[in-house]
Amino acid sequence: MCFTSTPRGARLARRLAAVRLNAWGMPYGTDAHDSIVLIVAELTANAVRHGHVPGRDFRLRLHTAPDGRTVRVEVTDTRAERQPRRPRGPALPGGAAGEEEAGRGLVLVSHLATRWGWHPRPDGPGKTVWAEYEPFSELSSANQLP
């Protein structure tokens, strides 16, 4: 899905992702649903804030892996020179209070996602930032015999 590279576009992407997750059987208000929606919110906000090129949109792709256990979020923007950096350490920027209103997006994504990364956009300038979330990974590993 394509969205305008504006805060309004990021909000719409988040809301449509929430509807899609609910339709896939991850009800509103569950930990899995809320975590994935927060990942979508942070990645789309970053695309608007750091990946914006005037007149160009960003894309959101939300899908499940063939095993059905992993949800993958991909957000593609058109700005290649602003590459995401991995957060250093577990603390939020600004110390223990974490009162800043910006700069925490990838810290949150790295804590919520099973794994995340980025790669150059294959069909033009820009990049795709992706995150994978396995809502049932703890449950499935707990149910396995030693």
PAMITI-950239 format. One record per residue (C-alpha): residue in three letters; x, y, z. Coordinates in steps of 0.25 Angstrom, whole numbers. Example, Ala and Ser with C-alpha at 12.3 -4.5 7.8 and 13.67 -1.06 7.14 Angstrom:
atom type = ala X = 49 Y = -18 Z = 31
atom type = ser X = 55 Y = -4 Z = 29
! end
This chain:
atom type = met X = 0 Y = 0 Z = 0
atom type = cys X = 5 Y = 14 Z = -3
atom type = phe X = 3 Y = 26 Z = 6
atom type = thr X = 7 Y = 41 Z = 5
atom type = ser X = 19 Y = 44 Z = 12
atom type = thr X = 12 Y = 52 Z = 23
atom type = pro X = 8 Y = 50 Z = 37
atom type = arg X = -6 Y = 47 Z = 32
atom type = gly X = -1 Y = 36 Z = 23
atom type = ala X = 7 Y = 30 Z = 35
atom type = arg X = -6 Y = 30 Z = 43
atom type = leu X = -14 Y = 24 Z = 32
atom type = ala X = -4 Y = 13 Z = 30
atom type = arg X = -4 Y = 10 Z = 45
atom type = arg X = -19 Y = 9 Z = 45
atom type = leu X = -20 Y = 0 Z = 33
atom type = ala X = -9 Y = -9 Z = 38
atom type = ala X = -18 Y = -10 Z = 51
atom type = val X = -30 Y = -14 Z = 43
atom type = arg X = -22 Y = -24 Z = 35
atom type = leu X = -16 Y = -31 Z = 47
atom type = asn X = -30 Y = -32 Z = 53
atom type = ala X = -35 Y = -39 Z = 41
atom type = trp X = -23 Y = -48 Z = 41
atom type = gly X = -28 Y = -53 Z = 55
atom type = met X = -19 Y = -44 Z = 64
atom type = pro X = -30 Y = -37 Z = 71
atom type = tyr X = -29 Y = -22 Z = 75
atom type = gly X = -23 Y = -20 Z = 89
atom type = thr X = -15 Y = -33 Z = 89
atom type = asp X = 0 Y = -32 Z = 92
atom type = ala X = 3 Y = -37 Z = 78
atom type = his X = -6 Y = -27 Z = 71
atom type = asp X = -2 Y = -15 Z = 79
atom type = ser X = 13 Y = -18 Z = 77
atom type = ile X = 12 Y = -20 Z = 62
atom type = val X = 4 Y = -7 Z = 61
atom type = leu X = 14 Y = 0 Z = 69
atom type = ile X = 25 Y = -5 Z = 60
atom type = val X = 17 Y = 0 Z = 48
atom type = ala X = 15 Y = 13 Z = 55
atom type = glu X = 30 Y = 15 Z = 58
atom type = leu X = 35 Y = 11 Z = 44
atom type = thr X = 25 Y = 19 Z = 36
atom type = ala X = 28 Y = 31 Z = 45
atom type = asn X = 43 Y = 29 Z = 42
atom type = ala X = 39 Y = 28 Z = 27
atom type = val X = 32 Y = 42 Z = 28
atom type = arg X = 42 Y = 49 Z = 37
atom type = his X = 55 Y = 43 Z = 31
atom type = gly X = 52 Y = 37 Z = 18
atom type = his X = 43 Y = 48 Z = 12
atom type = val X = 46 Y = 53 Z = -2
atom type = pro X = 36 Y = 64 Z = -7
atom type = gly X = 26 Y = 58 Z = -16
atom type = arg X = 29 Y = 44 Z = -13
atom type = asp X = 21 Y = 34 Z = -5
atom type = phe X = 25 Y = 22 Z = 5
atom type = arg X = 20 Y = 8 Z = 4
atom type = leu X = 16 Y = -1 Z = 15
atom type = arg X = 16 Y = -16 Z = 13
atom type = leu X = 10 Y = -25 Z = 24
atom type = his X = 10 Y = -40 Z = 22
atom type = thr X = 12 Y = -54 Z = 29
atom type = ala X = 23 Y = -64 Z = 26
atom type = pro X = 19 Y = -77 Z = 20
atom type = asp X = 19 Y = -84 Z = 33
atom type = gly X = 9 Y = -74 Z = 38
atom type = arg X = 16 Y = -71 Z = 51
atom type = thr X = 24 Y = -58 Z = 47
atom type = val X = 18 Y = -45 Z = 43
atom type = arg X = 27 Y = -36 Z = 34
atom type = val X = 26 Y = -21 Z = 33
atom type = glu X = 33 Y = -14 Z = 22
atom type = val X = 33 Y = 1 Z = 20
atom type = thr X = 40 Y = 6 Z = 7
atom type = asp X = 44 Y = 21 Z = 5
atom type = thr X = 51 Y = 28 Z = -6
atom type = arg X = 63 Y = 34 Z = 2
atom type = ala X = 75 Y = 25 Z = 1
atom type = glu X = 85 Y = 34 Z = 8
atom type = arg X = 78 Y = 34 Z = 22
atom type = gln X = 81 Y = 19 Z = 26
atom type = pro X = 76 Y = 14 Z = 40
atom type = arg X = 86 Y = 11 Z = 51
atom type = arg X = 84 Y = 1 Z = 61
atom type = pro X = 82 Y = 6 Z = 75
atom type = arg X = 93 Y = 5 Z = 85
atom type = gly X = 90 Y = -1 Z = 98
atom type = pro X = 76 Y = -4 Z = 104
atom type = ala X = 74 Y = 10 Z = 110
atom type = leu X = 65 Y = 20 Z = 103
atom type = pro X = 71 Y = 33 Z = 99
atom type = gly X = 71 Y = 44 Z = 109
atom type = gly X = 74 Y = 35 Z = 121
atom type = ala X = 65 Y = 27 Z = 130
atom type = ala X = 54 Y = 37 Z = 129
atom type = gly X = 53 Y = 35 Z = 114
atom type = glu X = 45 Y = 48 Z = 113
atom type = glu X = 49 Y = 52 Z = 99
atom type = glu X = 38 Y = 52 Z = 89
atom type = ala X = 47 Y = 47 Z = 78
atom type = gly X = 58 Y = 38 Z = 75
atom type = arg X = 53 Y = 25 Z = 81
atom type = gly X = 47 Y = 19 Z = 69
atom type = leu X = 57 Y = 9 Z = 66
atom type = val X = 60 Y = 6 Z = 81
atom type = leu X = 45 Y = 2 Z = 82
atom type = val X = 46 Y = -6 Z = 69
atom type = ser X = 58 Y = -14 Z = 73
atom type = his X = 51 Y = -17 Z = 87
atom type = leu X = 38 Y = -22 Z = 81
atom type = ala X = 43 Y = -29 Z = 68
atom type = thr X = 49 Y = -42 Z = 67
atom type = arg X = 59 Y = -37 Z = 57
atom type = trp X = 59 Y = -24 Z = 48
atom type = gly X = 68 Y = -18 Z = 38
atom type = trp X = 69 Y = -11 Z = 25
atom type = his X = 73 Y = -12 Z = 10
atom type = pro X = 74 Y = -3 Z = -2
atom type = arg X = 61 Y = -2 Z = -10
atom type = pro X = 62 Y = -11 Z = -21
atom type = asp X = 53 Y = -3 Z = -31
atom type = gly X = 59 Y = 11 Z = -30
atom type = pro X = 65 Y = 20 Z = -20
atom type = gly X = 62 Y = 18 Z = -5
atom type = lys X = 62 Y = 7 Z = 5
atom type = thr X = 53 Y = -3 Z = 12
atom type = val X = 53 Y = -4 Z = 27
atom type = trp X = 47 Y = -17 Z = 31
atom type = ala X = 44 Y = -23 Z = 45
atom type = glu X = 39 Y = -37 Z = 48
atom type = tyr X = 30 Y = -41 Z = 60
atom type = glu X = 27 Y = -55 Z = 64
atom type = pro X = 15 Y = -54 Z = 73
atom type = phe X = 15 Y = -69 Z = 76
atom type = ser X = 30 Y = -72 Z = 78
atom type = glu X = 30 Y = -72 Z = 93
atom type = leu X = 17 Y = -81 Z = 93
atom type = ser X = 23 Y = -91 Z = 83
atom type = ser X = 36 Y = -92 Z = 89
atom type = ala X = 29 Y = -94 Z = 103
atom type = asn X = 21 Y = -106 Z = 97
atom type = gln X = 33 Y = -113 Z = 91
atom type = leu X = 38 Y = -125 Z = 99
atom type = pro X = 53 Y = -124 Z = 104
! end
